[in-house]
């Protein structure tokens, strides 16, 4: 649930008004004295509610191998079993 549902409703109405206007985002924001950055923030937030929910972190496992015979200050890149 949004932290401030009233503010969300206000922005939903503003975005509906913008869509009805037929204007570009920049022109509509200038005419209504809204920040384009704030407008785009709310547009994203309202159009993509799933992307704005808490995201879980996914971890990748890493396996370290002992390369004690490597030369100091060297770089080794291995991709799909190919080493450079």
N, C-alpha and C positions, 0 to 999 in steps of 0.2 A: 504494500500500500504506500502511496506517495506520502512524504513527510508533511506536505501542505496540500491537501486535496482541493481547497478553494483556489489556490494559485494555479493549480493544474487546469481547473475548469475555466479560469479566466484565459489562460493561454490556448486552450482548446477552442474557445470562442474567437480569439484573435486570429488563430490560424484558419478557422472556417471563414472569417471575414476576409482574410487575405486571399483565399482561394476563390471566393466569390468576386473579388475585385478585378481579376484578370491582369493585375499589375505584376511586375517583377518583384522579387523579394526586396531588393534594394529600394525601389521606388515606393513600395508600400510602407516599408519601415521609415523612410524619410518623411512621408506624408503623415504618418501616425506618431512620429517622434519616438520610435523604438530603436534600440541598438540592433543592428543586423546580426551581431554575434549572439546576443541574447535570443533573438528570434530563431536562429539556426539551432541553438542549444535546445530550445523547447520543441522545435519541429522534430529534431532527432529523438528527443525523449518521448514524444507522443507517438511518432510513427513507428518506433522500434522499441516497444516496452520490454520485450524479451532481452534485448541487448543491454538494457539498463538495470536489470536485476542483478543481484549479487552473483559474481562469477566465481567459480571454484578454480583453484589452482591445480594444474596437472603437472606432475613431476615426471621427468624422464630419468631412467637409470643410466648410470655411467660406470663403465668397467675400466679400471686403470690397470695397465700392464707394467711390469718392471722392465725398463729399458736402461739398465745401468751402464750399458756400453755406448750410449749415445754421446756425441761430441757436444761439448759445452757451446752455448750460443747457436745451436742448430734448431731447425724447424722440421718436423716430420708431419706430413699430412697423410692420413689413411682414409680412403673412401671405398667401401665395398671390397675390401681386401687388397686394394691397390695403394701402394705407398709411394710418396714423393719425398 
